[in-house]
Amino acid sequence: MRKNIYIMLALIISTVLSGQTLQVTAQPDLAEWDIIYLTDFDFENGQNNPLIFGYRLATNDGEYPIENVSISFSMFANVPSLDLNTELLSAELFMTLQAPLLITNRDLDQSVADRGIADELGNQITFDNHNFNSIPTDEAESLINTIMTSGSMPSGNYSFTLNVTVPGYAVDYVGFEPNKQINIVSPANIDLIFPPLGYEFVSDTYPVFEWSSTGCTDFYIRICEYNPIQHSSPEDAMQSEASFPFPDDGNFYSLGNVNQLDYSSVNGRPLEVGKAYAWQVKKVCATTGADQELFSEIYGFTITEAGQTITPCQQQLRNVVGDSQYNALFGINGPLEGFGECAEITLDGENLNTTDFAALLVQLMSGTYEIESITTQ
């Protein structure tokens, strides 16, 4: 009797160890997007869709056919702004595998049952049964309105689930997690914090650049010298040779998901006292289509000696006329000592901002305009 029990246990263990396995590998796995654009999808013909995910099904021992294979996909959404917490869509396919099969999101549309899928040996796989379900129309109204306005899924948490079952087979998901959550936050503008707006003065040749933004955190930066003699605007300055990245490759420098740059920690061109600089940050958002780039405004600053007091207007004048001429005019005992605060400058009755004033100075120095008279108050 005891011998028979040992034999039975040995047979059970042998059966378990030699059990058949269906292996599922990602080719490719579901990406973690920042933005999901519904306009990228053609629900009538999935063959027109971008490749978002693909999964290959194959046995571990190469034995086929395999009957009653079930593959299901589902998408669950939690969108607090719409008071939505429900399954958006699901698809389930039943088939018999004749050989290894790659199934992608392009195969999932209303015509898949009629069209079928070809396996790796060219066999046309038809479906023994299939189910497609989507969110009820009455629940989807607010979601549809939001999507129609922005073209993308609203901010929220989205869960994607892949489930493969085969009677008598173990299922092994190789190298990926079949349940994935993606947190989508509508990308906001990039707010530059320091150096701030207005060509502020920084008494440090190694400033720490800071910015803030939500949604998408793949940041890039570019810093260029701004010389009013050479550049008509800060935008023009950003197209010139960069101080960082250095050497300049014409692009923004990748920083990853950080929201600041300590200039002392990078190999940038040294920033010089008395010079003005423009800087800008961009971020790149991964979408279901092409990557999307978002840019901050262009801010500027001037490097000054520690403790030095000089106004933006004075610095612009200094950049245009040069240090020696500026000191002769506005320095101690100079004829314009004490002047230089350009609080109100008008041209033909219109107020000029600091950027327009800098452009006017450049045109005066180049001879485009000539001064006929000057009045001070």
KOLVOTOR-336172 format. One record per residue (C-alpha): residue number from 1; residue in three letters; x, y, z. Coordinates in steps of 0.5 Angstrom, whole numbers, always signed. Layout:
N
{NUM; 'ALA'; {X; Y; Z}}
...
REM end
This chain:
377
{1; 'MET'; {+0; +0; +0}}
{2; 'ARG'; {+6; +5; +2}}
{3; 'LYS'; {+9; +3; -5}}
{4; 'ASN'; {+3; +5; -9}}
{5; 'ILE'; {+2; +12; -5}}
{6; 'TYR'; {+10; +13; -7}}
{7; 'ILE'; {+8; +11; -14}}
{8; 'MET'; {+2; +16; -14}}
{9; 'LEU'; {+6; +22; -11}}
{10; 'ALA'; {+11; +21; -16}}
{11; 'LEU'; {+6; +21; -22}}
{12; 'ILE'; {+3; +27; -19}}
{13; 'ILE'; {+10; +31; -19}}
{14; 'SER'; {+12; +28; -25}}
{15; 'THR'; {+5; +31; -28}}
{16; 'VAL'; {+6; +38; -25}}
{17; 'LEU'; {+14; +39; -27}}
{18; 'SER'; {+12; +37; -34}}
{19; 'GLY'; {+6; +41; -35}}
{20; 'GLN'; {+5; +45; -41}}
{21; 'THR'; {+6; +53; -41}}
{22; 'LEU'; {+3; +58; -45}}
{23; 'GLN'; {+8; +64; -45}}
{24; 'VAL'; {+6; +71; -47}}
{25; 'THR'; {+12; +76; -49}}
{26; 'ALA'; {+11; +84; -50}}
{27; 'GLN'; {+13; +86; -57}}
{28; 'PRO'; {+12; +92; -55}}
{29; 'ASP'; {+9; +93; -48}}
{30; 'LEU'; {+4; +98; -46}}
{31; 'ALA'; {+7; +105; -46}}
{32; 'GLU'; {+6; +110; -40}}
{33; 'TRP'; {+4; +116; -44}}
{34; 'ASP'; {+3; +123; -41}}
{35; 'ILE'; {-3; +124; -46}}
{36; 'ILE'; {-7; +119; -49}}
{37; 'TYR'; {-10; +122; -56}}
{38; 'LEU'; {-17; +119; -58}}
{39; 'THR'; {-16; +122; -65}}
{40; 'ASP'; {-10; +118; -66}}
{41; 'PHE'; {-15; +112; -66}}
{42; 'ASP'; {-19; +109; -72}}
{43; 'PHE'; {-24; +105; -68}}
{44; 'GLU'; {-27; +102; -75}}
{45; 'ASN'; {-21; +100; -78}}
{46; 'GLY'; {-15; +98; -73}}
{47; 'GLN'; {-10; +97; -78}}
{48; 'ASN'; {-10; +105; -79}}
{49; 'ASN'; {-8; +106; -71}}
{50; 'PRO'; {-1; +107; -68}}
{51; 'LEU'; {+2; +101; -65}}
{52; 'ILE'; {+1; +101; -58}}
{53; 'PHE'; {+2; +94; -55}}
{54; 'GLY'; {+3; +87; -58}}
{55; 'TYR'; {+3; +81; -55}}
{56; 'ARG'; {+6; +74; -57}}
{57; 'LEU'; {+3; +67; -55}}
{58; 'ALA'; {+7; +61; -56}}
{59; 'THR'; {+8; +54; -52}}
{60; 'ASN'; {+14; +52; -48}}
{61; 'ASP'; {+14; +46; -52}}
{62; 'GLY'; {+12; +47; -59}}
{63; 'GLU'; {+6; +43; -59}}
{64; 'TYR'; {+0; +45; -62}}
{65; 'PRO'; {-6; +46; -63}}
{66; 'ILE'; {-8; +49; -57}}
{67; 'GLU'; {-16; +50; -56}}
{68; 'ASN'; {-20; +54; -52}}
{69; 'VAL'; {-15; +60; -52}}
{70; 'SER'; {-18; +66; -49}}
{71; 'ILE'; {-15; +73; -49}}
{72; 'SER'; {-18; +79; -46}}
{73; 'PHE'; {-16; +86; -45}}
{74; 'SER'; {-20; +92; -41}}
{75; 'MET'; {-19; +99; -39}}
{76; 'PHE'; {-21; +102; -33}}
{77; 'ALA'; {-22; +110; -31}}
{78; 'ASN'; {-22; +114; -25}}
{79; 'VAL'; {-23; +121; -27}}
{80; 'PRO'; {-25; +125; -21}}
{81; 'SER'; {-26; +131; -25}}
{82; 'LEU'; {-32; +128; -28}}
{83; 'ASP'; {-34; +123; -22}}
{84; 'LEU'; {-32; +117; -27}}
{85; 'ASN'; {-30; +111; -24}}
{86; 'THR'; {-32; +105; -29}}
{87; 'GLU'; {-29; +100; -34}}
{88; 'LEU'; {-29; +104; -41}}
{89; 'LEU'; {-28; +98; -45}}
{90; 'SER'; {-26; +91; -46}}
{91; 'ALA'; {-25; +86; -51}}
{92; 'GLU'; {-25; +78; -50}}
{93; 'LEU'; {-23; +73; -56}}
{94; 'PHE'; {-23; +66; -56}}
{95; 'MET'; {-19; +62; -61}}
{96; 'THR'; {-15; +56; -63}}
{97; 'LEU'; {-8; +57; -64}}
{98; 'GLN'; {-4; +53; -69}}
{99; 'ALA'; {+2; +56; -68}}
{100; 'PRO'; {+5; +62; -65}}
{101; 'LEU'; {+1; +68; -65}}
{102; 'LEU'; {+3; +76; -65}}
{103; 'ILE'; {-4; +80; -63}}
{104; 'THR'; {-3; +88; -63}}
{105; 'ASN'; {-8; +93; -61}}
{106; 'ARG'; {-9; +94; -69}}
{107; 'ASP'; {-12; +87; -69}}
{108; 'LEU'; {-18; +90; -64}}
{109; 'ASP'; {-23; +93; -68}}
{110; 'GLN'; {-31; +92; -70}}
{111; 'SER'; {-28; +88; -76}}
{112; 'VAL'; {-23; +83; -72}}
{113; 'ALA'; {-28; +77; -72}}
{114; 'ASP'; {-29; +77; -80}}
{115; 'ARG'; {-22; +79; -82}}
{116; 'GLY'; {-18; +74; -77}}
{117; 'ILE'; {-11; +74; -75}}
{118; 'ALA'; {-5; +71; -79}}
{119; 'ASP'; {+0; +67; -74}}
{120; 'GLU'; {+7; +66; -75}}
{121; 'LEU'; {+6; +60; -80}}
{122; 'GLY'; {+1; +64; -84}}
{123; 'ASN'; {-5; +60; -81}}
{124; 'GLN'; {-11; +65; -81}}
{125; 'ILE'; {-14; +65; -74}}
{126; 'THR'; {-21; +66; -74}}
{127; 'PHE'; {-25; +67; -67}}
{128; 'ASP'; {-29; +62; -64}}
{129; 'ASN'; {-33; +67; -60}}
{130; 'HIS'; {-31; +75; -59}}
{131; 'ASN'; {-34; +80; -54}}
{132; 'PHE'; {-33; +88; -54}}
{133; 'ASN'; {-36; +92; -49}}
{134; 'SER'; {-36; +100; -48}}
{135; 'ILE'; {-38; +105; -43}}
{136; 'PRO'; {-46; +106; -43}}
{137; 'THR'; {-47; +112; -47}}
{138; 'ASP'; {-51; +116; -41}}
{139; 'GLU'; {-45; +115; -37}}
{140; 'ALA'; {-40; +117; -43}}
{141; 'GLU'; {-43; +124; -44}}
{142; 'SER'; {-39; +128; -40}}
{143; 'LEU'; {-33; +124; -42}}
{144; 'ILE'; {-34; +125; -49}}
{145; 'ASN'; {-35; +132; -49}}
{146; 'THR'; {-29; +133; -45}}
{147; 'ILE'; {-25; +129; -51}}
{148; 'MET'; {-29; +133; -56}}
{149; 'THR'; {-26; +139; -53}}
{150; 'SER'; {-19; +137; -52}}
{151; 'GLY'; {-18; +131; -56}}
{152; 'SER'; {-15; +127; -51}}
{153; 'MET'; {-17; +123; -45}}
{154; 'PRO'; {-18; +128; -38}}
{155; 'SER'; {-13; +127; -32}}
{156; 'GLY'; {-14; +121; -28}}
{157; 'ASN'; {-12; +114; -27}}
{158; 'TYR'; {-13; +109; -32}}
{159; 'SER'; {-12; +101; -31}}
{160; 'PHE'; {-10; +97; -37}}
{161; 'THR'; {-11; +89; -36}}
{162; 'LEU'; {-9; +83; -40}}
{163; 'ASN'; {-11; +76; -38}}
{164; 'VAL'; {-10; +70; -42}}
{165; 'THR'; {-13; +63; -40}}
{166; 'VAL'; {-12; +56; -43}}
{167; 'PRO'; {-15; +50; -40}}
{168; 'GLY'; {-10; +45; -37}}
{169; 'TYR'; {-4; +50; -39}}
{170; 'ALA'; {+0; +55; -34}}
{171; 'VAL'; {+0; +62; -37}}
{172; 'ASP'; {+7; +65; -36}}
{173; 'TYR'; {+8; +73; -37}}
{174; 'VAL'; {+15; +74; -39}}
{175; 'GLY'; {+19; +80; -37}}
{176; 'PHE'; {+12; +85; -36}}
{177; 'GLU'; {+7; +86; -32}}
{178; 'PRO'; {+0; +85; -35}}
{179; 'ASN'; {-4; +90; -30}}
{180; 'LYS'; {-1; +97; -31}}
{181; 'GLN'; {-3; +103; -28}}
{182; 'ILE'; {-2; +110; -32}}
{183; 'ASN'; {-3; +117; -28}}
{184; 'ILE'; {-5; +122; -33}}
{185; 'VAL'; {-4; +129; -31}}
{186; 'SER'; {-6; +135; -36}}
{187; 'PRO'; {+1; +138; -38}}
{188; 'ALA'; {+1; +145; -35}}
{189; 'ASN'; {+5; +151; -37}}
{190; 'ILE'; {+12; +151; -35}}
{191; 'ASP'; {+13; +157; -30}}
{192; 'LEU'; {+20; +160; -29}}
{193; 'ILE'; {+22; +162; -22}}
{194; 'PHE'; {+29; +164; -22}}
{195; 'PRO'; {+32; +168; -25}}
{196; 'PRO'; {+25; +172; -25}}
{197; 'LEU'; {+22; +176; -31}}
{198; 'GLY'; {+25; +183; -33}}
{199; 'TYR'; {+32; +182; -34}}
{200; 'GLU'; {+33; +181; -26}}
{201; 'PHE'; {+40; +182; -24}}
{202; 'VAL'; {+44; +176; -21}}
{203; 'SER'; {+50; +177; -17}}
{204; 'ASP'; {+53; +170; -18}}
{205; 'THR'; {+56; +167; -24}}
{206; 'TYR'; {+54; +160; -22}}
{207; 'PRO'; {+46; +161; -21}}
{208; 'VAL'; {+41; +156; -20}}
{209; 'PHE'; {+36; +156; -25}}
{210; 'GLU'; {+29; +154; -22}}
{211; 'TRP'; {+22; +152; -26}}
{212; 'SER'; {+15; +149; -24}}
{213; 'SER'; {+10; +145; -28}}
{214; 'THR'; {+6; +139; -27}}
{215; 'GLY'; {+4; +134; -32}}
{216; 'CYS'; {+10; +131; -36}}
{217; 'THR'; {+17; +132; -33}}
{218; 'ASP'; {+22; +130; -38}}
{219; 'PHE'; {+25; +137; -38}}
{220; 'TYR'; {+30; +141; -43}}
{221; 'ILE'; {+34; +148; -42}}
{222; 'ARG'; {+38; +153; -46}}
{223; 'ILE'; {+42; +159; -44}}
{224; 'CYS'; {+44; +164; -49}}
{225; 'GLU'; {+48; +171; -48}}
{226; 'TYR'; {+43; +177; -50}}
{227; 'ASN'; {+47; +182; -53}}
{228; 'PRO'; {+42; +188; -56}}
{229; 'ILE'; {+47; +190; -61}}
{230; 'GLN'; {+47; +183; -64}}
{231; 'HIS'; {+40; +181; -62}}
{232; 'SER'; {+34; +184; -64}}
{233; 'SER'; {+30; +180; -59}}
{234; 'PRO'; {+31; +175; -53}}
{235; 'GLU'; {+28; +170; -58}}
{236; 'ASP'; {+33; +172; -63}}
{237; 'ALA'; {+38; +171; -58}}
{238; 'MET'; {+36; +164; -57}}
{239; 'GLN'; {+38; +162; -64}}
{240; 'SER'; {+45; +164; -63}}
{241; 'GLU'; {+51; +160; -60}}
{242; 'ALA'; {+49; +158; -53}}
{243; 'SER'; {+52; +158; -46}}
{244; 'PHE'; {+49; +152; -45}}
{245; 'PRO'; {+49; +147; -47}}
{246; 'PHE'; {+57; +148; -49}}
{247; 'PRO'; {+59; +146; -54}}
{248; 'ASP'; {+53; +148; -57}}
{249; 'ASP'; {+49; +143; -61}}
{250; 'GLY'; {+44; +147; -63}}
{251; 'ASN'; {+39; +144; -58}}
{252; 'PHE'; {+36; +144; -51}}
{253; 'TYR'; {+40; +140; -46}}
{254; 'SER'; {+36; +134; -43}}
{255; 'LEU'; {+35; +134; -35}}
{256; 'GLY'; {+31; +129; -34}}
{257; 'ASN'; {+25; +130; -29}}
{258; 'VAL'; {+29; +135; -25}}
{259; 'ASN'; {+26; +142; -24}}
{260; 'GLN'; {+32; +146; -23}}
{261; 'LEU'; {+40; +147; -26}}
{262; 'ASP'; {+45; +149; -21}}
{263; 'TYR'; {+50; +152; -26}}
{264; 'SER'; {+56; +150; -22}}
{265; 'SER'; {+55; +143; -23}}
{266; 'VAL'; {+55; +143; -31}}
{267; 'ASN'; {+60; +144; -36}}
{268; 'GLY'; {+57; +150; -39}}
{269; 'ARG'; {+61; +157; -42}}
{270; 'PRO'; {+63; +161; -36}}
{271; 'LEU'; {+57; +167; -35}}
{272; 'GLU'; {+61; +174; -35}}
{273; 'VAL'; {+59; +180; -30}}
{274; 'GLY'; {+56; +185; -34}}
{275; 'LYS'; {+53; +181; -39}}
{276; 'ALA'; {+46; +179; -40}}
{277; 'TYR'; {+43; +172; -42}}
{278; 'ALA'; {+36; +169; -44}}
{279; 'TRP'; {+34; +162; -42}}
{280; 'GLN'; {+28; +158; -44}}
{281; 'VAL'; {+26; +151; -41}}
{282; 'LYS'; {+22; +146; -45}}
{283; 'LYS'; {+19; +139; -43}}
{284; 'VAL'; {+17; +133; -48}}
{285; 'CYS'; {+10; +129; -47}}
{286; 'ALA'; {+10; +122; -49}}
{287; 'THR'; {+3; +121; -53}}
{288; 'THR'; {+0; +116; -57}}
{289; 'GLY'; {+2; +119; -63}}
{290; 'ALA'; {+9; +123; -64}}
{291; 'ASP'; {+12; +126; -58}}
{292; 'GLN'; {+9; +133; -56}}
{293; 'GLU'; {+14; +139; -54}}
{294; 'LEU'; {+12; +145; -49}}
{295; 'PHE'; {+16; +151; -48}}
{296; 'SER'; {+16; +156; -43}}
{297; 'GLU'; {+17; +164; -44}}
{298; 'ILE'; {+24; +166; -45}}
{299; 'TYR'; {+26; +170; -39}}
{300; 'GLY'; {+33; +174; -38}}
{301; 'PHE'; {+38; +176; -33}}
{302; 'THR'; {+44; +180; -32}}
{303; 'ILE'; {+50; +178; -28}}
{304; 'THR'; {+53; +184; -24}}
{305; 'GLU'; {+58; +185; -19}}
{306; 'ALA'; {+56; +183; -12}}
{307; 'GLY'; {+52; +189; -9}}
{308; 'GLN'; {+52; +193; -15}}
{309; 'THR'; {+46; +197; -16}}
{310; 'ILE'; {+44; +198; -24}}
{311; 'THR'; {+37; +198; -27}}
{312; 'PRO'; {+35; +194; -33}}
{313; 'CYS'; {+35; +201; -37}}
{314; 'GLN'; {+42; +202; -35}}
{315; 'GLN'; {+45; +195; -37}}
{316; 'GLN'; {+42; +196; -44}}
{317; 'LEU'; {+45; +203; -45}}
{318; 'ARG'; {+51; +200; -42}}
{319; 'ASN'; {+51; +194; -47}}
{320; 'VAL'; {+50; +199; -53}}
{321; 'VAL'; {+55; +204; -52}}
{322; 'GLY'; {+60; +200; -49}}
{323; 'ASP'; {+63; +200; -42}}
{324; 'SER'; {+68; +206; -43}}
{325; 'GLN'; {+63; +210; -46}}
{326; 'TYR'; {+57; +209; -41}}
{327; 'ASN'; {+62; +210; -35}}
{328; 'ALA'; {+64; +217; -38}}
{329; 'LEU'; {+57; +219; -39}}
{330; 'PHE'; {+53; +216; -33}}
{331; 'GLY'; {+59; +215; -28}}
{332; 'ILE'; {+61; +219; -23}}
{333; 'ASN'; {+62; +227; -25}}
{334; 'GLY'; {+59; +224; -32}}
{335; 'PRO'; {+54; +229; -35}}
{336; 'LEU'; {+48; +224; -34}}
{337; 'GLU'; {+50; +222; -27}}
{338; 'GLY'; {+44; +220; -24}}
{339; 'PHE'; {+40; +219; -30}}
{340; 'GLY'; {+38; +212; -33}}
{341; 'GLU'; {+32; +210; -30}}
{342; 'CYS'; {+28; +209; -36}}
{343; 'ALA'; {+21; +209; -32}}
{344; 'GLU'; {+17; +212; -38}}
{345; 'ILE'; {+20; +212; -45}}
{346; 'THR'; {+15; +214; -51}}
{347; 'LEU'; {+16; +214; -58}}
{348; 'ASP'; {+10; +217; -62}}
{349; 'GLY'; {+6; +218; -56}}
{350; 'GLU'; {+7; +210; -55}}
{351; 'ASN'; {+10; +207; -49}}
{352; 'LEU'; {+16; +203; -50}}
{353; 'ASN'; {+17; +197; -46}}
{354; 'THR'; {+25; +195; -44}}
{355; 'THR'; {+25; +190; -50}}
{356; 'ASP'; {+23; +195; -55}}
{357; 'PHE'; {+27; +200; -52}}
{358; 'ALA'; {+33; +195; -53}}
{359; 'ALA'; {+31; +194; -60}}
{360; 'LEU'; {+31; +202; -61}}
{361; 'LEU'; {+38; +203; -59}}
{362; 'VAL'; {+40; +198; -63}}
{363; 'GLN'; {+37; +201; -69}}
{364; 'LEU'; {+40; +208; -67}}
{365; 'MET'; {+47; +205; -66}}
{366; 'SER'; {+46; +202; -73}}
{367; 'GLY'; {+44; +208; -76}}
{368; 'THR'; {+37; +206; -78}}
{369; 'TYR'; {+35; +212; -74}}
{370; 'GLU'; {+38; +219; -72}}
{371; 'ILE'; {+36; +223; -66}}
{372; 'GLU'; {+34; +230; -68}}
{373; 'SER'; {+32; +232; -61}}
{374; 'ILE'; {+32; +230; -54}}
{375; 'THR'; {+28; +233; -48}}
{376; 'THR'; {+29; +231; -41}}
{377; 'GLN'; {+25; +232; -35}}
REM end
